[in-house]
Amino acid sequence: MTAIIDLQLAYQGDADVEAAIPAISTLQEWANRMFGILDLYDQEFTARFVGIEESQALNLQFRGKDKPTNVLSFPFESPPGIEMPLLGDLVICAPVISQEAAEQNKPVAFHYAHMLVHGILHLLGYDHIEDTQADEMEALEIRILAELGIDDPYQDH
């Protein structure tokens, strides 16, 4: 259940927002706990922390939405017959995470943990387009976050 994280800190801006970005050791702890719950071992992914402009550009290019978003997931697809523990890339927008945490009246670290879990689940093939998929994914997020000592992120705050 060892998470190998390629950390990319591309955000430069508001000092408070920048200071709230979790340390690699924290990301490692969250991912390792999550992988342990899911019985996964030696998984690798990139976590890239960006600003509004990069998030918005990627969201427009890949999802057709002209606005920044909290997390984007880009799963890695290995060539047929080749097994690799590379899950893919997460692009996490630091200003959006800080703003959403404030709006939802929750600690920014808890929101980062939720978005990391949410993004990794997307890398693993989970989705929330259909109601049944959303219910399954949300239940798994709630369970994983509870193991991290974080309340249900879908309850009203």
N, C-alpha and C positions, 0 to 999 in steps of 0.2 A: 504494500500500500504506500509505496514511496512515490510522491509527486515530484516530477522534475519540471521546474518552472523556468521558462525563459522570460525574465522580467524586462520590460521595456518602458521606461519612464519618459514619455514624449510630451507630457503636460508641463507647460511653464505659464504661470499666471498668478492668480491670487494666492498669496502665501498660506492662508488658512486652508484653502482647498488642497493645495499641494501637500501641506503637513498632514492632512487627513488620509492621504493615500496609504494603505496598509504596507507595512514592511514585508520584505520577502519571507521572513520567518513566520509572520502571521498568515500570509497566503499559503505557505507550506503547511502550517498546522491545520488550517481549514481544509485544504485539499486532501491531506493525508487522512484526516478524520472521515471526510466524505468517501474517499476511496475504500477505507476500511469498512464502512457501512455497506457499500456496494460490492464488497469482495473483489476489488480490482487492485492490481499490483503494477508498480513501475510504469505509471502513466505520465506522459509528457505533454505539456501545452505551453503556449505563449500567452502571457497576460500583458497587454499593452495599454497603458494609461494615457489618455489623450485629452485634448481640449475640444471645445464646441465645434470648431471649424473642421477638424479631421473626422469627428464623429458624424457631423452632418453630411460631409462629402461622401463618406463610405455608406451611410444610410441611404443616400440618394442613389448612388451607383449600384448598390446591391439589393436594395429593397424598394426603390422608387419612392422613398419618403424624404421630402426636403426639410428635414429637421434633425437635430441631434437626438440621440437616444442613449439610454443608460448602458446597455451592453449589446454588442454584436458578436455573434458566434460564427466562426468559419471552420467547419469540420474538415479534417484532413482525410482524403481518400487515397489509400495506398493502392499501388498497382495490383491487379489480380495475382493471387498466389504469394504475395509478400506480406508477412505479418510484421507490423510495427506498432510500438506503444504510443505513437504520436496521435494525440486527439485532435489538435488543431490550434486555432488562435482565438483569443478573446480580445476584443477592443472595448475598453471600459472608459466611459467619459466622466472624468473626475468632477467637473462642474455640475453635470446633470445629477450625479450621485449625491453630491452635497446638497443641491437644491431640493431633490426629492426627499432626502432624509429630513430636512428642515420642514418641508410641507407636511410630511407624514408624522412629524413629532417623534422621531426615533433616532437613536444614536447612529451617526454616520458609519461607524465600524460595522454595526449590524446590517445596514443597507449594503455595504460592500460585501459582506459575507453572503447575503442573500443573492446579490447579482453574480458573485463568483459561482455559487452553487447552481443558480439558474442557467448561467452560461455554459458551465461544464455539462449539465444535463442535456442542453442542446447539442453540444459536441458529441455526446453519447447517443444521440438519435431521438431524444425526447422532444415533444412539441406540444403546443397548446392551441392549435388551430381549431380542432374539433372539441366539443365539450367533454367527451370521455377522455381524450388525451390531456386536456387541461386539468381535469380532476385528478388523473393519475400523476401528472407532473407536479401539481401543487401539493398533493399529499406527500410525495417523496421529498419535496423541498421542505415542507413543514417538519417532517420526521428528521431530516438531516440537520436542519437548523436547531431543532430541539436538542439534538445531541451536542450541539455547539453552545447550548445555553441561551439560545435566541428564541424569543417568542414568535408565534405565528405571524408572518409578515402580511398575511392577507386579512387579518382582523383590523377593524377600525381603531385608529389611534386618536 
